């Protein structure tokens, strides 16, 4: 992937100057934090040099999954929660859904209500949930619980919620 990405960047940097794409790509890379000298060096490489450069991991891309978590709408959150075995109490208190709305959503998805108490987490899992809950405190509760569950998917969401709300 790095070779493909570097090739695309290289191509954009060396695009026909009459379209002004080259200078636009150069400016964008500088705005993203690349040094002008590094952009010049990349533009001056030959296509055959790009795979060797990619192998040296000069380009790294990171995705902030927590920021993406904030993109969910309430119906999407409700569906995610129901599919992850959230209790009715959790859906009502975290998402603010009424009992009727929860029942309708479960009916549409064909998922029955979870019965009984969620399993109690081990002491190790409780410590992990507590640490994650604190480190992700900048997220709204609904998205924070999803982010914690993404990291600890082997525990039911309701069990994670039981620890996070204390």
HUZI-V848397 format. One record per backbone hydrogen bond with DSSP energy under -0.5 kcal/mol. NH is the residue of the N-H (numbers start at 1). CO is the residue of the C=O. Records with the same first field share a line. If there is no record, write none. Layout:
# HUZI-V848397
NH->CO + CO
This chain:
# HUZI-V848397
5->1
6->2
7->3
8->4
9->5
10->6
11->7
12->8
13->9
14->10
15->12
19->16
20->17
21->16
24->20
25->21
26->22
27->23
28->24
29->25
30->26
31->27
32->28
33->30
34->29
39->35
40->36
41->37
42->38
43->39
44->40
45->41 + 42
49->46
50->46 + 47
51->47
53->49
54->50
55->51
56->52 + 53
57->54
58->53
65->63
68->64
69->65
70->66 + 67
71->68
72->69
77->73
78->74
79->75
80->76
81->77
82->78
83->79
84->80
85->82
86->81
91->87
92->88
93->89
94->90
95->90 + 91
96->92
97->91
102->98
103->99
104->100
105->101
106->102
107->103
108->104
109->105
110->106
111->106
126->122
127->123
128->124
129->125
130->126
131->127
132->128
133->129
134->130
135->131
136->132
137->134
139->136
144->140
145->141
146->142
147->143
148->144
149->145
150->146
151->147
152->148
155->152
157->84
159->156
160->156
161->157
162->158
163->159
164->160
165->161
166->163
